[in-house]
Every structure is written in structure tokens, then in C-alpha cells.
Amino acid sequence: MAISFPISIQTVKVSGGPKRTVYFPRVINMANHEVERIINHSIVSQAQQLINQQIGNMPSSVEEMLGYYEIKNNQRDVLSLSQLNYTYHYHAAHGMTYIKSLTFDLQSGKVSELKDLFKPGSDYVKRLSDIIGKQIKNRNIQLLGDFKGIRENQDFYIADKSLVVYFQLYEITPYVFGFPMFLISVYELEDIIDEKGLLGKMAGA
């Protein structure tokens, strides 16, 4: 049975002392408790990975940490969200933020990787890289070097009938640019989308 309507989400707050707070989402009241457990475990694991990444990247002490999230899609059996973690280390020139996303099939609780959105054998890396390359040129985005294309497991989230592919700070652009995000309509990818995948669900009528 389809769960076409939005599922319920509550915010969980974890505080590790002054100026150290992480907020993350928790899925609640799902009919399938095992799927609910799987989804929530994935969310907590990712939030912890972001914390570990921030703590492990700098030898100096953490002065401030703020973790928060954004729900990008909650319809058509697809839940897509981003978790962000901003941390400032003692004597650092500026704080550092990382974004990671999770896109779930609400029927199974499975997290979708970028390759799972497309038909097997389709060269989705080249197609997405070409589209993003054109957007970089049209938007006159300043790069740190030549754009060599996306990774097979490039960060992404789904927002309604769009795929949003993004890069971390410093990955392809200077820090001051922020997070380079590239919105791509599902209709621009219609011929390579796996109809049974999560983008296929979003592209349906």
C-alpha cells in the first residue's frame, strides 16, 4: 500500500554543552515499525558521522557546534533530507559546515544512492556532469580549477520533480561561494531515469 501522503517527523535536540547543539529529525507513527527503525537509525548514524568529521578534522578544540536539518521531499513514498553541521574550532579563520543528505524509499527504508535513480548501464555520470558544466558556465560560477565532472556517488537530494546535485565547500569552488547546488528537472533526465526508482516515482503523474 502506498504512503503517498507526508509522514510525521519530530525534531530531536541533543546538547553537548554550551554552544554545542545538534538537531536531527525522527520519523514517527509509521505503520511499519521496522522501516521506521531503519530510517531513524540511518539518520542518527549520519548525524554522528558529521560530528566525528568535524571533531577529527582539526587538532584544536571545538568552540561552537550547531547541527540542523532540512526536509527536501516528503511525498510519493520518498523522504529526502539534508543534515548540516557547522563547527567553529578555537583560533580557526572561520567555521566549517558540511552537508550530507539521505533519500529514503518509505516502503522499505532503503537509502538510495545516486546510481539507484537511473537505469542500469546508463552513463548518468556523464549526463549529469554535462548538465552541471553548462550551468557552471551559464551562472558564471568561479571554480578552484577545471570542472572534471561529478563523482559516481556525488551528494544529492530530491526536491519534488527535481534532482539537486551539490558539492561541499572547497570541493570545486572557493569557500566564499558557499555550497554549489545544481537543480536538474526530472524531465531533463527522463530517458535515463529508472522508472521503478525514487526519481521515477517523482516523475510520475
C-alpha positions in Angstrom: 0.0 0.0 0.0 1.4 3.4 -1.0 2.3 6.0 1.6 1.7 8.9 -0.8 0.9 11.4 2.0 3.7 13.0 4.1 4.9 11.1 7.1 5.2 12.6 10.5 8.6 14.0 11.7 9.6 15.3 15.0 12.8 17.2 15.9 15.2 15.7 18.4 17.7 18.0 20.2 21.0 16.8 21.6 23.1 19.2 23.6 26.8 18.6 24.4 27.3 21.7 26.5 27.2 25.5 25.8 27.2 26.3 22.1 27.1 22.6 21.2 23.7 21.6 20.0 22.6 19.2 17.3 19.0 18.9 16.0 18.0 16.0 13.8 14.7 14.6 12.5 13.0 11.5 13.8 10.3 9.7 11.8 7.3 8.7 13.9 4.0 6.9 13.8 4.8 4.8 10.7 2.6 1.7 10.3 5.7 -0.4 9.6 7.8 0.0 12.8 10.8 -1.9 11.3 11.0 0.5 8.4 10.7 3.4 10.9 13.5 2.0 12.9 15.8 1.5 9.9 15.2 5.1 8.7 15.8 6.6 12.2 19.0 4.5 12.6 20.3 5.9 9.3 19.6 9.5 10.3 21.3 9.2 13.7 24.3 7.4 12.1 24.7 10.2 9.6 24.4 13.0 12.3 27.1 11.2 14.3 29.3 10.9 11.2 29.1 14.6 10.7 30.1 15.3 14.3 33.0 12.9 14.0 34.1 14.5 10.8 34.1 17.9 12.4 36.0 16.8 15.5 38.5 14.8 13.6 39.4 17.4 11.0 41.1 19.9 13.4 43.5 19.4 16.3 42.2 22.5 18.2 39.2 22.4 20.5 35.6 22.9 19.4 34.3 26.4 20.4 30.9 26.0 18.8 28.8 23.4 17.1 25.4 23.6 15.5 23.7 20.7 13.7 20.4 21.1 12.0 18.4 19.6 9.1 16.1 20.4 6.2 13.4 18.3 4.8 13.6 18.4 1.0 10.8 16.0 0.0 8.1 14.2 1.9 5.7 12.8 -0.6 5.1 9.9 -3.0 6.8 7.4 -0.8 10.0 9.4 -1.0 11.7 11.1 2.0 14.7 13.2 1.2 16.5 15.3 3.8 19.8 17.1 4.4 21.7 17.3 7.6 24.1 20.2 8.2 26.8 20.7 10.8 28.5 24.0 11.4 31.5 23.9 13.8 34.0 26.6 14.8 37.3 25.5 16.2 39.5 27.6 18.5 41.6 30.1 16.6 40.2 29.0 13.2 39.9 31.6 10.5 36.2 30.7 10.1 33.8 28.0 10.9 33.3 25.0 8.7 30.0 23.5 7.5 29.3 20.1 6.0 26.1 18.9 4.4 25.1 15.3 3.8 21.8 14.0 2.6 19.6 10.9 2.8 16.9 9.9 0.4 14.7 7.0 1.5 12.2 4.7 -0.1 9.4 4.8 2.5 8.2 1.4 1.6 11.5 -0.4 2.5 13.5 2.2 4.4 16.3 1.7 1.9 18.6 4.7 1.3 19.0 5.5 -2.4 22.4 6.1 -3.9 22.8 8.3 -6.9 23.3 5.3 -9.2 20.0 3.8 -8.0 18.0 6.6 -9.6 19.0 5.7 -13.1 18.6 2.7 -15.5 21.4 0.1 -15.2 24.1 0.9 -17.7 23.1 4.5 -18.3 26.0 6.9 -18.2 24.4 9.1 -15.6 27.7 10.5 -14.5 28.5 12.0 -17.9 24.9 13.2 -18.4 24.8 15.0 -15.0 28.3 16.3 -15.5 27.5 17.8 -18.9 24.3 19.5 -17.5 26.2 20.8 -14.4 29.1 22.0 -16.7 26.6 24.1 -18.7 25.1 25.5 -15.5 28.5 26.5 -14.2 29.2 28.4 -17.4 25.8 30.0 -17.6 25.8 31.0 -14.0 29.4 32.2 -14.3 30.5 30.2 -11.2 34.1 30.7 -10.1 35.9 27.4 -9.8 39.1 26.4 -8.0 40.2 24.5 -11.1 38.7 22.9 -14.2 35.5 21.1 -13.7 36.2 17.4 -14.2 32.7 16.1 -13.6 30.8 14.6 -10.7 31.7 11.5 -8.7 29.7 8.3 -9.1 28.3 8.9 -5.5 28.1 12.7 -5.7 26.0 14.3 -2.9 22.3 14.9 -3.9 18.8 15.2 -2.7 15.4 15.1 -4.3 13.0 18.0 -4.2 9.7 17.4 -5.8 10.3 16.9 -9.5 13.9 17.9 -9.3 17.2 16.3 -8.6 19.6 18.6 -6.8 23.3 17.7 -7.1 25.7 19.6 -4.8 29.3 19.9 -3.7 30.9 20.5 -0.4 32.7 23.7 0.5 36.1 23.8 -1.3 35.2 20.8 -3.4 35.0 22.8 -6.7 34.6 26.5 -5.6 36.2 28.9 -3.1 34.8 29.0 0.4 33.1 32.4 -0.1 30.8 30.9 -2.8 29.1 28.6 -0.3 27.7 25.2 -1.4 27.4 24.9 -5.2 24.0 23.4 -5.9 22.6 22.4 -9.2 18.9 21.8 -9.7 18.0 19.5 -12.6 14.5 18.8 -13.7 13.4 15.1 -13.8 12.2 15.8 -17.3 15.7 16.6 -18.5 16.7 13.1 -17.4 13.6 11.2 -18.4 15.3 8.8 -20.8 17.8 7.5 -18.3 15.7 7.6 -15.1 14.8 4.2 -13.6 11.0 4.2 -13.6 11.0 2.0 -10.6 13.5 4.1 -8.7 12.8 7.1 -6.5 13.1 9.7 -9.3 10.8 7.6 -11.3 8.2 7.9 -8.6 8.6 11.7 -8.5 8.3 12.0 -12.3 5.0 10.1 -12.4 1.8 11.9 -13.0 
